Amino acid sequence: MQMTVTNTEKAAIISAAGRMDAVTAPQFDKRLETLIAEGATRIIIDFRDLEYISSAGLQTILANAKKLESLNGEILLVHLSGAVKEVFEISGFDTIFPIFDDREAALASL
């Protein structure tokens, strides 16, 4: 899995590409933890190029969302489609996180 981070005035945006599974979720977790340690309280996760997410990926996102909640922060999700969107819907995670069509809509909500 590849990740890129873009910082804006309102949020840090992390883009994930490839597969987020038991092997790659720990890398994603470390990157989220680093962003939080650096002071990010609002994180937008862009799934445009993510092909697959497993329960390990969902757990990573949820654990970091809980950390951010204690800091009055949040995680927002954008560009969910295909199999990734289906996993979020089946797991019920689509009711836990704010989901937006694109980065601009997510940023406008902050």
C-alpha positions as CSV (number, residue, x, y, z in Angstrom):
1,M,0.0,0.0,0.0
2,Q,1.2,3.5,-0.8
3,M,0.3,6.6,1.2
4,T,0.8,10.3,0.6
5,V,0.0,13.1,3.0
6,T,-1.2,16.6,2.1
7,N,-1.6,19.2,4.8
8,T,-4.1,22.0,4.5
9,E,-5.2,24.7,6.9
10,K,-8.2,22.7,7.9
11,A,-7.0,19.1,7.9
12,A,-4.3,16.6,7.0
13,I,-5.3,14.5,4.0
14,I,-3.9,11.0,3.7
15,S,-4.4,9.1,0.4
16,A,-4.2,5.4,0.5
17,A,-3.5,3.3,-2.7
18,G,-3.5,-0.4,-3.2
19,R,-4.7,-2.8,-0.5
20,M,-5.2,-2.2,3.2
21,D,-5.0,-5.6,4.9
22,A,-3.4,-7.3,7.9
23,V,0.0,-6.8,6.3
24,T,-0.3,-3.1,5.4
25,A,-2.7,-1.8,8.1
26,P,0.2,-1.4,10.6
27,Q,2.0,0.9,8.3
28,F,-1.2,3.0,7.9
29,D,-1.6,3.0,11.6
30,K,1.9,4.3,12.2
31,R,1.3,7.1,9.7
32,L,-2.0,8.1,11.4
33,E,-0.3,8.0,14.8
34,T,2.5,10.2,13.5
35,L,0.0,12.8,12.1
36,I,-1.8,12.9,15.4
37,A,1.4,13.2,17.3
38,E,2.4,16.1,15.0
39,G,-0.9,17.9,16.1
40,A,-3.4,16.9,13.4
41,T,-6.9,16.8,14.9
42,R,-8.8,16.6,11.6
43,I,-7.8,13.9,9.2
44,I,-9.4,13.2,5.8
45,I,-8.7,9.7,4.4
46,D,-8.9,9.6,0.6
47,F,-9.8,6.1,-0.7
48,R,-9.8,7.0,-4.4
49,D,-7.0,4.6,-5.2
50,L,-7.7,1.9,-2.5
51,E,-8.7,-1.4,-4.1
52,Y,-9.5,-3.4,-0.9
53,I,-9.8,-2.9,2.9
54,S,-9.9,-5.7,5.4
55,S,-11.1,-5.7,9.0
56,A,-7.6,-4.9,10.1
57,G,-7.8,-1.7,8.1
58,L,-11.2,-0.9,9.6
59,Q,-9.9,-1.5,13.1
60,T,-6.9,0.9,12.4
61,I,-9.2,3.7,11.3
62,L,-11.6,3.2,14.3
63,A,-8.8,3.1,16.8
64,N,-7.3,6.3,15.5
65,A,-10.7,8.0,15.3
66,K,-11.2,7.2,19.0
67,K,-7.8,8.9,19.7
68,L,-8.9,11.9,17.8
69,E,-12.2,12.1,19.5
70,S,-10.5,12.5,22.8
71,L,-8.7,15.5,21.3
72,N,-12.0,16.9,19.9
73,G,-10.9,15.8,16.4
74,E,-12.3,13.5,13.8
75,I,-11.7,11.4,10.7
76,L,-13.6,12.1,7.5
77,L,-13.6,9.7,4.6
78,V,-13.8,10.5,0.9
79,H,-14.0,8.7,-2.5
80,L,-15.4,5.4,-1.2
81,S,-16.3,3.2,-4.2
82,G,-16.6,-0.4,-5.3
83,A,-15.4,-3.1,-2.9
84,V,-14.2,-0.5,-0.3
85,K,-17.6,1.2,-0.1
86,E,-19.2,-2.2,0.2
87,V,-17.0,-3.2,3.1
88,F,-17.9,0.0,4.9
89,E,-21.6,-0.5,4.3
90,I,-21.7,-4.2,5.3
91,S,-19.7,-3.5,8.5
92,G,-21.9,-0.5,9.4
93,F,-18.8,1.8,9.4
94,D,-20.6,4.0,6.9
95,T,-22.8,5.1,9.8
96,I,-19.9,5.8,12.1
97,F,-17.8,8.1,9.9
98,P,-18.7,11.2,7.9
99,I,-18.4,10.2,4.2
100,F,-18.1,12.7,1.4
101,D,-17.8,12.4,-2.4
102,D,-14.6,14.4,-2.6
103,R,-12.0,16.3,-0.6
104,E,-13.6,19.7,-1.3
105,A,-16.9,18.6,0.3
106,A,-15.1,17.2,3.3
107,L,-13.0,20.4,3.8
108,A,-16.1,22.5,3.4
109,S,-17.7,20.7,6.2
110,L,-15.0,21.6,8.7
